[in-house]
Every structure is written in structure tokens, then in C-alpha cells.
Amino acid sequence: ILGLSHDDPCITAPDKLRYDACVSIGNDFVPSGEIGVQVIPGGDYAVLTHFGPYERLNDTYTRLIGEWLPRSGRELMDSASCFEIYPNAPENTAAQDRLTDIYAPLEPLAES
């Protein structure tokens, strides 16, 4: 299970936040109705694992985007959204034991 976060909750009003709940599918899947298909682009991603309740995800995003990224010399890719992968299911995992892998797309390194 994946989730695509299109907006920063520190900037965007709660009623304007966009989030897509996703699942991986095969190439032969044909969408219909309100179900669509998105392709997550390849390339470099900064990845950080969040441990604990989803309500504290913003703390981990702050460490990744607000602290690590400026020190890394890299930049976020404007044309792609951050996404999350949920290795364990919330319905059978206590909040304090939940894992969330956060992927932040990075601009390609300039070739020298």
C-alpha cells in the first residue's frame, strides 16, 4: 500500500490537502470510474523510515525535508510528489509499532 502526498500540511490548509491512496498494479490493469493510474518516476529518492503513529509523520518529514535535505546539497524534484509505503497494516499493528517509509524525489545530479 502506498500513499502520495501532494501538499505540505505546514503550508496547505487541512481542507485543501491532497493525498492519493494507492496500491501496486500490473501493466494490464485498465482503470475505470474514479480509479486512475499513476506512474511513480524512477530516479534518486531520499528515504527515511518513520517509526510510530501516523499523526507524527510530519515530524519525520521535517527531519527529512527541513534538516537533511538542506545539508545534502540536493534539491526536491518539482515534478514528482513524495510518497509513503506502509510495510505493516494499521488494522493489526499498534500505533507505536507502525512503520512508514517516506520517499522524497530528488532532482538528478548535474553531470560534470
N, C-alpha and C positions, 0 to 999 in steps of 0.2 A: 504494500500500500504506500502510495506517495501523496504528497501534498505540495502544490505550487503556491507560493506566497508572492503576490504581485505588488504588495504595498507594505510600507513601513508603518507599523502601528504607532510609532512615536511621532509620525508626521501626519498620517491619514486619520480622519475621523472614524470611530468604530463602525458607523453605519455605511461607510464608503470602502471599507477594506474588501479586497478581492482575494479569494482563495479557491483553488480548484482541488477537489478531492479526486484522486486518480488511482488507477490500477494499471499494471502492465498488461499489454495485449499482444497478440500475434499480428503479423503483417497482413493476414487475411481478414481481419476484423472490419466490418462495414458499420459505421455509426449511423444512428437514426434518431429522430426526435431531438431531445435536448442533449443527447450524448454526443460528444465530439472526440476528436483525436488530436493530440498534441505530440510533437516530437521534441524531446529534450536534446539540445545540441551537444555534440561532443566538444572536447577541449579540456582546458585546465579548470579545475574546481578546487577551492579551499574547502576542506571538510572538517567538521568538528562534531563530536558526539555529545549530545545533551543527555544528562542523567537526571531523571526525576520528572515531576509533574509538568504537563504541557503549559500550565499557567506561568511557568518560569522560563519558557523558551526565549522570551525577549532578553533575559539576562545573558544567555549563551550567544544570541545574535549580537548583542552589544560587545561581548568579548571578541567575537569573530570579525565583525564589520567595523566596530568602533575602536578596537585595540590592535588586533593582529594585522588587519589589512593596511592601515597607515604605516606600520613598521615594516611591512613586507616588500614595499616597493611595487606592488601590483595594484591593479585597478579592477573594480567590478565591471563586468560586461553589461552594457546598457541594453542590449537587445535580448537578454535572457533573464529569467526570474530565478531567484533562489528556490530550492525545493528541499523537501524533507522526506526521508524514508523512515518508516516506523517498523523496526525489526520485531517488536513484540506488540501484541494486541491489547488495547486498553481494557477490553471487557474481561480479560483474565490476567491482568498484570496490575499490581498495586501501583498507585501513582508514584511513589518514591522509587519504584523499580523500573519505570518506563525508560526506554532508550529511544532517542531520536537522532538520526544522522542528518546534519544540516549541510547542504551543498550550496556554495556560493560561486557562481560562474565568474571566471577571471578573463580579462582581456588577454589576447595572445601576447607573448613576449615579442618585443621588437627584434627583428633579425639584424645582426651587426655585419 
